[in-house]
């Protein structure tokens, strides 16, 4: 009887640890593209834009790092109708441990003038606000 209780306890502990692991890293589920470095994201983002221009569902995940080296994840999901931006700051040692979600209706290309050159960047837009993707894509 003690062996059965021990085995059941071990199985329950394994299942619980798998559940906790999956919950902690759910931001990575079903992601089409991942990049960890701003500036490396342009080709990946171009593929994302191609998919959404065809009205195909797509998810992109980009990571920026705080000055201390902590990860802040930016996940953009396009479902064929709107974009959802999910910003996960739970691994930021000094910031709030939160997951922020905002819906945007469209994405727009804009140009920024820098040193006499026009640099393209993208902005997510809804009725209340805009979110610039410049830093995520260009690293500045």
Backbone torsions as a table, in degrees:
resi	resn	phi	psi	omega
1	UNK	NA	-39.4	178.8
2	UNK	-64.0	-36.2	178.4
3	UNK	-63.7	-42.2	-179.7
4	UNK	-64.4	-44.2	178.1
5	UNK	-62.5	-42.7	178.4
6	UNK	-61.7	-46.6	-179.3
7	UNK	-64.0	-44.8	178.6
8	UNK	-62.5	-41.2	178.1
9	UNK	-61.7	-45.1	179.2
10	UNK	-61.9	-45.3	179.7
11	UNK	-61.6	-43.8	178.6
12	UNK	-63.2	-40.6	177.7
13	UNK	-64.2	-40.4	177.9
14	UNK	-64.6	-46.2	179.0
15	UNK	-62.1	-40.8	178.4
16	UNK	-64.3	-42.5	179.7
17	UNK	-66.1	-37.2	176.7
18	UNK	-64.7	-43.3	178.4
19	UNK	-61.1	-46.9	-180.0
20	UNK	-62.1	-43.3	179.1
21	UNK	-61.2	-47.2	-179.6
22	UNK	-63.7	-38.9	179.6
23	UNK	-66.1	-41.8	-178.4
24	UNK	-64.3	-35.8	-175.3
25	UNK	-109.1	25.7	-178.0
26	UNK	-64.2	-21.2	179.6
27	UNK	-63.5	-20.3	-179.5
28	UNK	-87.2	-8.7	-176.2
29	UNK	-66.1	137.7	173.4
30	UNK	58.1	30.9	-178.3
31	UNK	-86.1	132.2	176.9
32	UNK	-76.5	-42.1	-173.2
33	UNK	-139.7	142.4	178.0
34	UNK	-134.3	136.7	171.3
35	UNK	-142.0	144.4	-178.0
36	UNK	-106.9	-0.5	-175.6
37	UNK	-133.7	121.8	172.4
38	UNK	-56.1	146.4	-176.4
39	UNK	94.6	-31.6	175.0
40	UNK	-85.6	-4.0	-168.8
41	UNK	-88.2	-8.7	-172.0
42	UNK	-65.2	-44.0	179.4
43	UNK	-67.3	-42.3	178.4
44	UNK	-62.6	-43.6	-179.4
45	UNK	-67.6	-34.1	176.0
46	UNK	-60.9	-41.1	176.2
47	UNK	-64.3	-39.1	176.4
48	UNK	-61.0	-45.9	179.5
49	UNK	-63.1	-38.3	178.3
50	UNK	-61.9	-44.1	179.8
51	UNK	-64.5	-44.1	-177.8
52	UNK	-71.8	-27.3	176.2
53	UNK	-66.8	-23.3	176.3
54	UNK	-93.8	8.8	-179.4
55	UNK	61.4	30.1	177.8
56	UNK	-92.7	143.8	175.8
57	UNK	-63.8	141.1	179.7
58	UNK	-156.3	150.4	177.7
59	UNK	-132.8	135.4	177.8
60	UNK	-127.9	140.8	178.6
61	UNK	-126.7	125.6	177.9
62	UNK	-126.7	147.1	-178.6
63	UNK	-117.9	133.1	167.8
64	UNK	-115.0	162.5	-177.5
65	UNK	-120.1	139.5	175.4
66	UNK	-72.1	173.4	177.3
67	UNK	-60.0	-27.5	179.9
68	UNK	-86.3	-5.1	178.2
69	UNK	94.6	8.9	179.1
70	UNK	-79.6	148.3	180.0
71	UNK	-81.5	138.4	166.3
72	UNK	-127.3	117.5	-175.4
73	UNK	-92.9	137.5	174.8
74	UNK	-121.4	112.2	-179.4
75	UNK	-111.9	125.6	176.8
76	UNK	-113.9	120.3	179.3
77	UNK	-110.7	129.5	173.2
78	UNK	-114.2	123.5	-175.7
79	UNK	-106.1	10.6	-177.9
80	UNK	99.3	-16.0	179.9
81	UNK	-121.4	-44.7	-177.6
82	UNK	-148.3	170.5	178.7
83	UNK	-104.5	142.8	171.2
84	UNK	-122.4	121.7	176.4
85	UNK	-96.6	125.1	177.9
86	UNK	-118.3	117.7	178.3
87	UNK	-109.8	120.1	-175.9
88	UNK	-110.5	109.3	-179.4
89	UNK	-106.0	17.1	-175.2
90	UNK	-65.5	-19.5	179.9
91	UNK	-97.8	4.2	177.2
92	UNK	-79.8	115.5	-175.6
93	UNK	-63.7	-29.3	-173.7
94	UNK	-109.2	-12.0	-178.9
95	UNK	-99.7	-178.8	178.3
96	UNK	-67.9	144.7	179.1
97	UNK	-92.1	81.4	-173.9
98	UNK	-137.2	163.9	170.3
99	UNK	-120.9	119.2	-179.3
100	UNK	-102.8	135.9	178.1
101	UNK	-127.2	130.8	178.2
102	UNK	-138.7	136.1	177.0
103	UNK	-94.0	138.5	176.6
104	UNK	-126.7	144.5	-175.3
105	UNK	-87.6	-26.9	-176.7
106	UNK	-152.8	171.4	175.3
107	UNK	-128.7	139.9	-175.3
108	UNK	-134.1	139.8	175.1
109	UNK	-87.2	137.9	176.8
110	UNK	-133.5	168.0	179.0
111	UNK	-120.0	136.5	176.4
112	UNK	-116.3	131.2	178.7
113	UNK	-86.0	126.5	178.8
114	UNK	-144.5	119.3	179.1
115	UNK	53.9	41.0	177.5
116	UNK	80.5	-1.8	179.6
117	UNK	-111.9	150.5	177.1
118	UNK	-99.8	119.3	-176.7
119	UNK	-104.3	122.9	178.1
120	UNK	-77.7	144.9	172.9
121	UNK	-148.8	172.2	-175.1
122	UNK	-123.2	151.4	-179.2
123	UNK	-131.9	131.8	170.9
124	UNK	-85.3	137.1	-172.5
125	UNK	-129.1	136.0	165.8
126	UNK	-134.1	-172.6	-175.9
127	UNK	-67.2	-23.9	-172.7
128	UNK	-107.1	-25.3	-173.6
129	UNK	-157.3	171.1	174.0
130	UNK	-127.4	148.1	176.5
131	UNK	-126.6	115.2	-179.4
132	UNK	-79.3	135.5	177.3
133	UNK	-98.6	10.8	-175.0
134	UNK	-56.7	-49.3	-177.4
135	UNK	-66.5	-40.0	-178.6
136	UNK	-63.2	-36.6	-176.0
137	UNK	-89.1	-38.0	-172.2
138	UNK	-106.8	-17.5	-179.2
139	UNK	79.1	17.1	175.2
140	UNK	-150.3	NA	NA
